[in-house]
Amino acid sequence: QVQLVESGGGLVQPGGSLRLSCAASGFTFSSYAMRWYRQAPGKERELVAGISDAGGSRIYADSVKGRFTISRDNVKNTVYLQMDRLKPEDTAVYYCKVFARDYWGQGTQVTVSS
């Protein structure tokens, strides 16, 4: 059974940092690209970042480029999202997803507020 468990969300002040983790199980993690999405209240879910199966290729939404970094550890079966210089508009529930598969985590709330 595929499981994706996000953690690391919380409340942070503008300009602060958070590191999200997504622990995967139930499939061959190292064979799949992974994605982070987010959904803010009243808005559609949007792609934030993606990483290839071996980690050599990454993509980012324009809104987070230069501030967020996606990475993965194929030994620990975990994908990460390092979020720096956070802004109030980054407030959302963040989800990890297996690329090209309908497997989602439960989400972790990130709130950026003073």
Buried (B, 14 or more C-beta within 10 A) or exposed (E): EEEBBBEBBEEBEEEBEBBBBBBBEEBEBBEBBBBBBBBBEEEEBEBBBBBBBEBEEBBBBEEBEEBBBBBBEBEEBBBBBBBBEBEEEBBBBBBBBBEEEEBBBEBBEBBBEE
